[in-house]
Amino acid sequence: MSTIHKMTDQEVFAMQQRIDQGIRLAHQRLIKRAIHDNLSLIVYRDGAVRDIPANEF
């Protein structure tokens, strides 16, 4: 039978940091790939959905 490990506040914070870092890295890679492939990205800005060329990021 497995035991349940309750994470400490410090462990939770560290995990949140790693998740945030992964999201930032994925975002950077998405923009870099879109620029390389001369694509645009669909974003939600100022209450509207917009199609923005990646080279404007």
C-alpha positions in Angstrom: 0.0 0.0 0.0 1.3 3.5 -0.9 1.6 6.2 1.6 0.4 9.7 0.9 3.0 12.4 1.1 1.7 15.8 2.1 3.9 18.5 0.5 5.3 21.3 2.6 4.7 24.9 1.7 8.3 25.1 0.5 7.8 22.0 -1.8 4.5 23.5 -3.2 6.3 26.8 -3.9 9.2 25.0 -5.6 6.7 23.0 -7.8 4.8 26.2 -8.7 8.1 27.8 -9.7 9.0 24.9 -12.0 5.5 24.9 -13.6 5.8 28.7 -14.2 9.2 28.3 -15.7 8.0 25.5 -18.0 5.1 27.7 -19.2 7.4 30.6 -19.9 9.8 28.4 -21.8 6.9 26.9 -23.9 5.7 30.5 -24.6 9.2 31.5 -25.8 9.6 28.5 -28.0 6.1 29.1 -29.5 7.0 32.6 -30.5 10.5 31.6 -31.8 8.9 28.9 -33.9 6.2 31.2 -35.2 8.8 33.8 -36.2 11.0 31.2 -37.9 8.0 29.9 -39.9 6.7 33.4 -40.6 3.4 32.8 -38.8 1.0 34.9 -36.7 -0.4 34.1 -33.3 -3.9 34.4 -32.1 -4.1 36.3 -28.8 -6.7 37.9 -26.6 -5.8 41.5 -25.9 -7.9 44.4 -24.7 -11.1 42.4 -24.7 -10.7 41.2 -28.3 -9.2 38.2 -30.1 -6.5 39.4 -32.5 -4.2 37.9 -35.1 -0.7 39.3 -34.6 2.4 38.5 -36.6 4.9 36.8 -34.5 7.6 39.2 -35.3 5.7 41.9 -33.4 6.2 40.1 -30.1 
